[in-house]
Amino acid sequence: MNSKTATVETLTAEVQVLMIGSRQVTMSVYNQLDWAELDKIELFGRVRPREAQRGIIYLVGKTTDTGQLVRSRALTESMDTPFRSMWENKIISSAEAERLSALPLIVLAGLR
């Protein structure tokens, strides 16, 4: 019979949160932010809203001109929506989708 030594490992994970002053931004606040085009913002990361649609990368950042907190989205080739034809000219490349998907996931707070 082979004997193995039992060990306990402690793993850690980094969680990114979005703060305004000393308060964490909630999903409710995110949903009220203005939309901005991707090329007009400095991205902080991506978020995952409860009603997220497949093939859309949801993003948060600040505008490059005014610094206003805004949300944005990137439509990927795998976007699955009945309105796809309306958005065809906004679909990003696979390489860009990969780059945006690699941004840190920002965890937004729930209501207390």
C-alpha positions as CSV (number, residue, x, y, z in Angstrom):
1,M,0.0,0.0,0.0
2,N,1.3,3.4,-1.0
3,S,1.2,6.1,1.7
4,K,0.9,9.7,0.8
5,T,1.5,12.7,3.0
6,A,-1.6,14.8,3.5
7,T,-1.2,18.5,3.2
8,V,-3.3,21.6,3.5
9,E,-2.8,24.4,1.0
10,T,-4.1,28.0,1.3
11,L,-5.1,29.6,-1.9
12,T,-5.8,33.2,-2.4
13,A,-7.7,35.1,-5.1
14,E,-7.6,38.8,-6.0
15,V,-11.0,40.5,-6.1
16,Q,-11.2,43.9,-7.9
17,V,-13.9,46.3,-6.7
18,L,-14.8,49.8,-7.9
19,M,-14.8,52.5,-5.3
20,I,-16.0,56.0,-5.3
21,G,-14.5,57.6,-2.3
22,S,-14.9,55.1,0.5
23,R,-18.0,53.4,-1.0
24,Q,-18.1,50.4,-3.3
25,V,-20.1,50.9,-6.5
26,T,-23.2,48.7,-6.7
27,M,-24.7,47.0,-9.7
28,S,-27.6,49.4,-9.3
29,V,-25.3,52.4,-9.7
30,Y,-23.6,50.7,-12.7
31,N,-27.0,50.2,-14.4
32,Q,-27.6,54.0,-14.2
33,L,-24.3,55.1,-15.7
34,D,-24.2,56.6,-19.2
35,W,-23.0,54.6,-22.1
36,A,-19.8,55.5,-23.9
37,E,-18.1,54.2,-27.0
38,L,-15.0,52.0,-26.4
39,D,-12.6,54.3,-28.1
40,K,-13.6,57.2,-25.8
41,I,-12.9,55.6,-22.4
42,E,-10.1,54.4,-20.3
43,L,-11.2,50.9,-19.2
44,F,-11.0,49.8,-15.6
45,G,-12.2,46.3,-16.2
46,R,-15.2,44.2,-17.1
47,V,-18.4,43.4,-15.1
48,R,-21.0,40.7,-15.3
49,P,-24.5,42.0,-14.9
50,R,-27.2,39.6,-13.9
51,E,-29.0,40.1,-17.3
52,A,-25.8,39.7,-19.3
53,Q,-26.3,38.3,-22.9
54,R,-24.0,35.8,-24.4
55,G,-21.4,37.4,-26.7
56,I,-21.4,40.8,-25.1
57,I,-18.5,41.9,-22.9
58,Y,-19.7,44.5,-20.4
59,L,-17.1,47.1,-19.4
60,V,-16.6,50.0,-17.0
61,G,-14.2,52.9,-17.1
62,K,-13.9,56.7,-17.3
63,T,-14.2,59.0,-20.3
64,T,-10.8,60.2,-21.6
65,D,-12.0,63.8,-21.9
66,T,-14.0,64.5,-18.7
67,G,-13.1,61.5,-16.4
68,Q,-16.8,60.7,-16.0
69,L,-17.5,57.2,-14.8
70,V,-19.3,55.3,-17.7
71,R,-20.2,51.9,-18.9
72,S,-19.6,50.4,-22.3
73,R,-20.0,47.1,-24.1
74,A,-18.2,45.1,-26.8
75,L,-20.2,43.0,-29.1
76,T,-18.4,39.8,-30.1
77,E,-18.9,37.4,-33.1
78,S,-20.8,35.0,-30.8
79,M,-23.3,37.6,-29.8
80,D,-26.7,35.9,-29.5
81,T,-29.6,38.4,-29.8
82,P,-32.6,38.8,-32.1
83,F,-31.3,42.3,-32.9
84,R,-27.9,41.1,-34.1
85,S,-28.3,42.6,-37.6
86,M,-28.7,46.1,-36.0
87,W,-25.2,45.7,-34.4
88,E,-23.2,44.0,-37.2
89,N,-21.1,47.1,-37.9
90,K,-20.1,47.3,-34.2
91,I,-18.9,43.7,-33.7
92,I,-15.3,43.5,-32.6
93,S,-12.6,41.2,-33.8
94,S,-11.7,37.9,-32.1
95,A,-8.3,39.4,-31.0
96,E,-10.0,42.5,-29.5
97,A,-12.6,40.2,-27.7
98,E,-9.7,38.2,-26.3
99,R,-8.0,41.4,-25.1
100,L,-11.1,42.7,-23.4
101,S,-12.0,39.4,-21.9
102,A,-8.5,39.4,-20.2
103,L,-9.3,42.6,-18.4
104,P,-9.9,42.2,-14.6
105,L,-13.4,41.2,-13.6
106,I,-14.7,44.0,-11.3
107,V,-17.1,42.7,-8.6
108,L,-19.8,45.2,-7.9
109,A,-21.5,45.3,-4.5
110,G,-25.1,44.2,-3.9
111,L,-27.6,46.3,-2.0
112,R,-27.5,46.0,1.8
